[in-house]
Amino acid sequence: MVNEGIDRARIAAIWMVQGAVLARLLRAHGREAHATHLEAALNEVAKIISGEVDRESLAQAMSFVTDQMWGCDSSETDSRTRH
C-alpha cells in the first residue's frame, strides 16, 4: 500500500503537471505573460510542496505521474505499432 506522503506528493504532481499544460496552452495562444506568471506560481508551489514532502519524493511523484500519462509503465507496444 502506498503511504500518505507518497499519495500527497503524487496528488501535488498531478496538479503541477496540469498547470504546466495550461501554461503551454496559454503560450500557444499568445498569452506569454500569463504563461510566465503561471510557471512562476508553479515553481513556488514546488518549493512549498518540497517543504512538506522531501524534494526526492516530489521528483519521484512527478516521474510517476508523467509515466502514467504517457503509458511508460504499460506492457503494450508503442501506440504507432497498434492497430
One Martini backbone bead per residue (centre of mass of N, CA, C, O) as a GRO file, in nm:
protein
   83
    1MET     BB    1   0.098   0.035   0.020
    2VAL     BB    2   0.059   0.362  -0.003
    3ASN     BB    3   0.166   0.632   0.135
    4GLU     BB    4   0.071   0.946   0.224
    5GLY     BB    5   0.318   1.100   0.109
    6ILE     BB    6   0.296   0.986  -0.177
    7ASP     BB    7   0.011   1.075  -0.235
    8ARG     BB    8   0.063   1.380  -0.200
    9ALA     BB    9   0.280   1.401  -0.419
   10ARG     BB   10   0.102   1.299  -0.655
   11ILE     BB   11  -0.114   1.513  -0.639
   12ALA     BB   12   0.072   1.752  -0.683
   13ALA     BB   13   0.181   1.654  -0.956
   14ILE     BB   14  -0.081   1.668  -1.110
   15TRP     BB   15  -0.125   1.973  -1.077
   16MET     BB   16   0.146   2.058  -1.205
   17VAL     BB   17   0.100   1.933  -1.483
   18GLN     BB   18  -0.156   2.088  -1.547
   19GLY     BB   19  -0.025   2.368  -1.528
   20ALA     BB   20   0.180   2.324  -1.758
   21VAL     BB   21  -0.034   2.284  -1.975
   22LEU     BB   22  -0.163   2.562  -1.945
   23ALA     BB   23   0.089   2.722  -2.019
   24ARG     BB   24   0.110   2.610  -2.306
   25LEU     BB   25  -0.164   2.711  -2.401
   26LEU     BB   26  -0.117   3.009  -2.355
   27ARG     BB   27   0.134   3.033  -2.536
   28ALA     BB   28  -0.007   2.923  -2.803
   29HIS     BB   29  -0.218   3.194  -2.759
   30GLY     BB   30  -0.035   3.458  -2.676
   31ARG     BB   31  -0.002   3.428  -2.335
   32GLU     BB   32   0.287   3.482  -2.207
   33ALA     BB   33   0.246   3.626  -1.935
   34HIS     BB   34   0.060   3.412  -1.810
   35ALA     BB   35   0.255   3.175  -1.837
   36THR     BB   36   0.482   3.292  -1.666
   37HIS     BB   37   0.315   3.321  -1.404
   38LEU     BB   38   0.236   3.025  -1.377
   39GLU     BB   39   0.524   2.913  -1.361
   40ALA     BB   40   0.600   3.069  -1.108
   41ALA     BB   41   0.383   2.942  -0.930
   42LEU     BB   42   0.479   2.648  -0.964
   43ASN     BB   43   0.754   2.692  -0.832
   44GLU     BB   44   0.637   2.768  -0.555
   45VAL     BB   45   0.483   2.507  -0.510
   46ALA     BB   46   0.730   2.323  -0.512
   47LYS     BB   47   0.858   2.447  -0.260
   48ILE     BB   48   0.627   2.387  -0.066
   49ILE     BB   49   0.607   2.080  -0.113
   50SER     BB   50   0.909   2.023  -0.039
   51GLY     BB   51   0.851   2.099   0.267
   52GLU     BB   52   0.648   1.846   0.306
   53VAL     BB   53   0.806   1.697   0.087
   54ASP     BB   54   1.056   1.574  -0.037
   55ARG     BB   55   1.217   1.626  -0.332
   56GLU     BB   56   1.240   1.325  -0.413
   57SER     BB   57   0.938   1.256  -0.388
   58LEU     BB   58   0.847   1.461  -0.598
   59ALA     BB   59   1.013   1.352  -0.834
   60GLN     BB   60   0.884   1.069  -0.830
   61ALA     BB   61   0.594   1.170  -0.872
   62MET     BB   62   0.641   1.304  -1.145
   63SER     BB   63   0.728   1.046  -1.288
   64PHE     BB   64   0.472   0.886  -1.237
   65VAL     BB   65   0.274   1.075  -1.382
   66THR     BB   66   0.410   1.075  -1.662
   67ASP     BB   67   0.397   0.771  -1.700
   68GLN     BB   68   0.088   0.753  -1.689
   69MET     BB   69   0.025   0.947  -1.925
   70TRP     BB   70   0.229   0.775  -2.137
   71GLY     BB   71   0.254   0.461  -2.066
   72CYS     BB   72   0.551   0.356  -1.965
   73ASP     BB   73   0.437   0.098  -1.779
   74SER     BB   74   0.344  -0.048  -2.015
   75SER     BB   75   0.311  -0.356  -2.206
   76GLU     BB   76   0.261  -0.212  -2.443
   77THR     BB   77   0.303  -0.100  -2.734
   78ASP     BB   78   0.352   0.121  -2.939
   79SER     BB   79   0.108   0.317  -3.081
   80ARG     BB   80   0.223   0.290  -3.380
   81THR     BB   81   0.176  -0.045  -3.370
   82ARG     BB   82  -0.114  -0.011  -3.338
   83HIS     BB   83  -0.469  -0.091  -3.451
   0.00000   0.00000   0.00000
